Amino acid sequence: MNTKRAQKFQFQQFAIRQERCGFKVGTDGVLLGAWADVAGRQRALDIGTGTGLLALMLAQRNPALRVDAVELEADAAAQAAENGAASPWGERVRVWQTAVQDFHPTTRYDLIVSNPPFFAADQHLAAPDLARRQARQTATLSFADLLDSVVRLLGENGRFCLILPVAAGREFVQLAGERGLWCGRETAVFPTPSKPAHRLLLELGWEKHEPVYDRLTIETEQHHVYTRAFGGLTANFYVKQTGIAEESDESII
């Protein structure tokens, strides 16, 4: 779907203003917000909320869910709080301007989500401003720091969901296993049927069992014609569901 860097991104039930955020609305965040399993969850945490997109998607999908969102960058945290307050779920979404390493709530969460930074700090990026570089680089939140925070904050039956590039996702799963967190669900995301997977949607928890693997393709071979699986997953969010293929043999659980 079109994710141009507009100052305001309108979804069906809420809007995201993003002119003060380094990391804008993108397909990765929408995929994760629609994919994470919110059934039966009561308390959720969004780590590195940015615009507040994930927090609001979770709140929309589960009317019983209370969502805390942490964001290090002050301007982004303020804008995420404004986006939350302007949404229909402002009473259930709270934004904290802090590093997750310094966040110490009184209870644990049964769902944690994150669209984390995945570029190492020494990698060259063309990002034009500090906020965008921080949003994309692991210097402010390494995989180890993120996992240590999740271990501290995730409840006994909780789930941690995130999206990463494939190589980074494999590395992350290995690091998680060293801390007793195991992958229970993995969706490989393909941009088109003829291109290799470029993202992994991952669900981790304390129980160790054989993961459930599946796949999701975003577009058909025709540019901007989206698969029915992608259209179905995101149907409750994008304002316009145009360009959806009429038939597809792919499904996503």
N, C-alpha and C positions, 0 to 999 in steps of 0.2 A: 504494500500500500504506500501511497505518497506520504513521505515523512520529511518534507522540506522544512527548513529551519525557520518557520514562521514564529512570530512572537506568541501566537495563541494556536493551540491544537485542539480542535473541537471533537469530542467523542459523543456518543449518543446521550449519555446521562451526566456528563461532566466535561469541563474544559480544563486544559493545562496551559497556563501562561508560563513562558520559559525564557524570556529575554534576559533574565539575570542568572541563568543556569549554564554551567559549562557543558553539561551533557544533555542534549535535547531528546525529545521523544523520538524513538526509533523502533524498528521492527523487533529487535531483541527484547526490549522491555515489554512490548505488547504480547509477544509470544509467551514470555515467562508469566506475566500476570494472568493470562488466559489458561495456561497449562498447569500451574501449581494447584494441587488438590486442597481445596478449602473445606471439604465436607466434614462436618463435625468439629471443626476447629473453633476455639474460643478466643485465643490471643495470638496475634501475629506480630512479627517484627520485620521491618524492611530496613536492611543495612545499606547505607549509602543511597538514600531515597532520591537525591537529585530533585527533579520536578515534583516528586510525590506520586508519579504515575502508578507504580506498583501498589502502593498503599491504597490508592483509590480504587484500582481494579479489584483488589481483594475485598475491600469493603463493599463494593457493588455486588460481588458474587455471593457473599455470605452475610445476610443481614444481622446475624448474631455475633459477628467477628469484631473485636476491638483491635485496632492496629496502632502500634507505635512505630515511628519512623525516625531513624537517626541520620544526620547529615553533618559532615565536618565543615563544609564551606558555608560561611555565614549568609551570603546572598541567596544561595540555593535553598538553604534551610528556611529562610524567611519567605521565599516564593512558594516552597512546598507547603508551608503552613497556610499561606493565603489561598492556594489552590484547594487545600483540604477544607478550609472554612467556607469557601464558596460552593463546595459540593453538597449533595444531599446528605452526606455522611459525616459532616464536620464534628458531630458529638462523639463519633467513634474513632476518629483519626487524630493522633497527637504527633507532633514533630518536635524532635529534640536536636538542638544545634550542639553536637558533640561528636567526638570520635567514638566508635563503638567500643574501642579498648577502654574508654573511660566511662562507659554506660553501665550502671549498676542498678537495675530494677529490683523490686522486692520479690518478684516471682519469675518463673521461667515461661518460655513460650512453647506452644504446641505446633507453631509454624513459623519458620524464618525463611525469608526470601532475600535474594541479592542479585543484582546485575553488576558484578564487581569489575573494577579495573583489571586489565589483563596485559597491558604493555609494561615491560620492565622500564625502570627509570632511565636506563642508559640507552634505550632505543630512541631513534630520531622520530619525532612527530611533527607534523606541519600544523598542529593545533595553534591558533593565533593568540591565545591568551592563557594565563596561568590557571584559571578555573577549569578550562576544558582539558588542559594537560593533566591537572590533578585528577579529574574525573576519569581519565583513561589510563593513568599510570599507576603501577602497584607501589610506588614509593610511599604513598600515604596509607595504604592498606595492602600489605603483602598477603599472599595466600596463607602463610603461617599465622599471621595476626588474625585474619578472618576466621580461620578454622579454630584457633584458640578461643576466640570470642563465641563462636557457635557452640563449642563444647561447653562453655560456661553458661550459656543462655538457653540452650535447647532442653525442653522437658523430656521426661522418660519415654513418652510415646510420640515425641515430636518429629517433624520432618523439616529438612532444610533443602530448599529448591533454589537453583541458580542456573544461569546460562553462560557458557564460555565457548571460545573457539575450540576446535576439536583437540589440538595438541595440548592446549592449556587445560582443557577438561580432563584429559587422561592424567596429566600431572596432578591435578587437584584431587582426583579420586584416590590416587596413590597416597598423597599426603594425608587425606582424610582417614584412610585405612590405618595409618600409623597412629591415629588418635582415637581409634575405635568407632569411627563413623563409616558406614558402608553404603554403597550405592544400591538402591532397591529398584530404581526406575531410570531409564535412559532413553531419550528420544533424539535420534540423529536428525538434524535439520539440513535439508538440501535446498539450495536456491532454485534449481530446475532439475528435471529428471536426468539430464546428461552431465551435470556438474557434481563434483564430490561434495560430501557433507562439509559445511563450514561452521556449524555450531552444534553444541550438545546441550540439551535440556537435562538436568540432573536432579534427582531426588535422593537425599541421603538420610539415614536414620541410624539408630543404635543396633537394630537387629541385622544380623548377617545372614543373607539368603541369596539365592540366585536372582540377579536383577531381571526385571521385565524390560525387554528391548523392543523398540519400535522406531518408526521413521516418519518424517513429515516433509513433504516437498511444498515449497511456497508457491512457485509459479510453474505453469506449463512451459513448453518450449516457445510459446507465443508470449512476447514481452507484455507484462502487466495484465496477463490473464492468469488468475490465481486458481489453484486447485480447490476442489470442494472441501478437502480436509482442512486447508488453511482458512477458507471462508467460514467453515462451520465452527472452527475453534475460536475465531475472532468475531463471530457474527453479532455478539451483544455489545460490541465496542465501537468499531468504525462506523461513521455516519453513513458512508456509501459503501455498499457491497456490490460494486459493479465489476465486470470482468471476471466472473467466476465460471470456471469450466463447467459445462453441462454434465459431463460424466467423468468419473475418476475411480480407479480401482484401489485407491489408497484410503486408509482410514487411520484415525489416531484415537487411542483410548484416553 
